[in-house]
């Protein structure tokens, strides 16, 4: 089951994101990235080439790693399933507080869990 997050910053930036994947084996595995052109985007980790869905650029930075997040996120911050790891997907995690805001550039972006999807 995936998680619905509300990304928000004190500067006024807000965006709702679907992160993770549904129960179906062919459902996308979604994760937040920063695109230099389009800001905060969600990318399907199952794609062979990770590209921005809007501008198609491939120079993206993943949340959960410096310089977008203060530390490299750990397993207990955001969990990927064992099946994903066994299927060969790179495990990615992100922290919910202290991330770089795509609007103001400050390390004040928060990902707040607001629901689930499948």
Beta strands, then each sheet from edge to edge (+ up, - down):
strand 1: 2-8
strand 2: 14-19
strand 3: 30-35
strand 4: 39-44
strand 5: 60-62
strand 6: 110-117
sheet 1: 2+ 1- 6+
sheet 2: 4+ 3- 5+
end
